[in-house]
Amino acid sequence: MIAADRVMLVSWAVFLLVWLGLSFFVKRDVRGGRSARAYQARVVVLAIIIFIVVTRSAHRDRSGADIFSNRYSLFVPSLTLMWVGAAFTAIGIAVAIWARLYIGRNWSPRPAIKEEHELVTGGPYAFVRHPIYSGIVLAALGTALTGTIFGAILFMFAAVLFVTRIGKEERIMLELFPGAYPSYQSQTKRLIPFIW
C-alpha cells in the first residue's frame, strides 16, 4: 500500500522536475527577474535532495515509521490527517502545474517583465490571479499537516513569500496592462477563489 508520506514526496518531486523542465522554455526577462541558469541550478539541487529523501524513505525501519514521523514533530498526526495532508499536497501541486503550463513562456521565477508579455486570464487564472501561488501554498499546508517542523516552516515560508510578492507582481501587471488588468482584478480574487 502507498503511504501518505510517499504521495507527498512524489508530488513535490514531480513539481520540481516539471519546474526545472519548463524553466528552459521561458521568454527573456526585459526588466526584473533573475538569471534562468541560477534558478535552474537551485531546482536541480532541490530535486536531488528530494530524490535522496524518497530513496531513503524506501528503506523504512521494521517499525514501519514513515519519514515524516521524527523526534522534531510539533504533533503526531492521525492516519486520516496524513492522508488529508497528502491530498492537499497532491491537489496543490496539480493546480500549480496546471497554472504553470497555462501561463507558458510568460512565467518567471521572480516578478519580471518579459519580452512580448501577455496577460493570461483563462484556465486557472479565471479563478484566481495567482494560481501557482495558491497551489504551492495548498501543497505546503498539506505538508504542514504531517506535524513536522519542516512542514510548518515550509508552509509559513511559502505563505509569507507569496503574499509579499503579490503586490509587486500586480504593480507590474498594472503597468503593462493599464486597461485590462484593473477589470481582471475586479473579477477575480488573489489566491483563494471567492474569498481573497
Secondary structure in CASP SS format (residue, H / E / C, confidence):
PFRMAT SS
TARGET T0000
AUTHOR 0000-0000-0000
METHOD secondary structure of the structure
MODEL  1
M C 1.00
I C 1.00
A C 1.00
A H 1.00
D H 1.00
R H 1.00
V H 1.00
M H 1.00
L H 1.00
V H 1.00
S H 1.00
W H 1.00
A H 1.00
V H 1.00
F H 1.00
L H 1.00
L H 1.00
V H 1.00
W H 1.00
L H 1.00
G H 1.00
L H 1.00
S H 1.00
F H 1.00
F H 1.00
V C 1.00
K C 1.00
R C 1.00
D E 1.00
V E 1.00
R E 1.00
G E 1.00
G C 1.00
R C 1.00
S C 1.00
A H 1.00
R H 1.00
A H 1.00
Y H 1.00
Q H 1.00
A H 1.00
R H 1.00
V H 1.00
V H 1.00
V H 1.00
L H 1.00
A H 1.00
I H 1.00
I H 1.00
I H 1.00
F H 1.00
I H 1.00
V H 1.00
V H 1.00
T H 1.00
R H 1.00
S H 1.00
A C 1.00
H C 1.00
R C 1.00
D C 1.00
R C 1.00
S C 1.00
G C 1.00
A C 1.00
D C 1.00
I C 1.00
F C 1.00
S C 1.00
N C 1.00
R C 1.00
Y C 1.00
S E 1.00
L C 1.00
F C 1.00
V C 1.00
P C 1.00
S C 1.00
L H 1.00
T H 1.00
L H 1.00
M H 1.00
W H 1.00
V H 1.00
G H 1.00
A H 1.00
A H 1.00
F H 1.00
T H 1.00
A H 1.00
I H 1.00
G H 1.00
I H 1.00
A H 1.00
V H 1.00
A H 1.00
I H 1.00
W H 1.00
A H 1.00
R H 1.00
L H 1.00
Y H 1.00
I H 1.00
G H 1.00
R H 1.00
N H 1.00
W C 1.00
S C 1.00
P C 1.00
R C 1.00
P C 1.00
A E 1.00
I E 1.00
K E 1.00
E C 1.00
E C 1.00
H C 1.00
E C 1.00
L C 1.00
V C 1.00
T C 1.00
G C 1.00
G H 1.00
P H 1.00
Y H 1.00
A H 1.00
F C 1.00
V E 1.00
R C 1.00
H C 1.00
P H 1.00
I H 1.00
Y H 1.00
S H 1.00
G H 1.00
I H 1.00
V H 1.00
L H 1.00
A H 1.00
A H 1.00
L H 1.00
G H 1.00
T H 1.00
A H 1.00
L C 1.00
T C 1.00
G C 1.00
T E 1.00
I H 1.00
F H 1.00
G H 1.00
A H 1.00
I H 1.00
L H 1.00
F H 1.00
M H 1.00
F H 1.00
A H 1.00
A H 1.00
V H 1.00
L H 1.00
F H 1.00
V H 1.00
T H 1.00
R H 1.00
I H 1.00
G H 1.00
K H 1.00
E H 1.00
E H 1.00
R H 1.00
I H 1.00
M H 1.00
L H 1.00
E H 1.00
L H 1.00
F C 1.00
P C 1.00
G C 1.00
A C 1.00
Y H 1.00
P H 1.00
S H 1.00
Y H 1.00
Q H 1.00
S H 1.00
Q H 1.00
T C 1.00
K E 1.00
R C 1.00
L C 1.00
I C 1.00
P C 1.00
F C 1.00
I C 1.00
W C 1.00
END
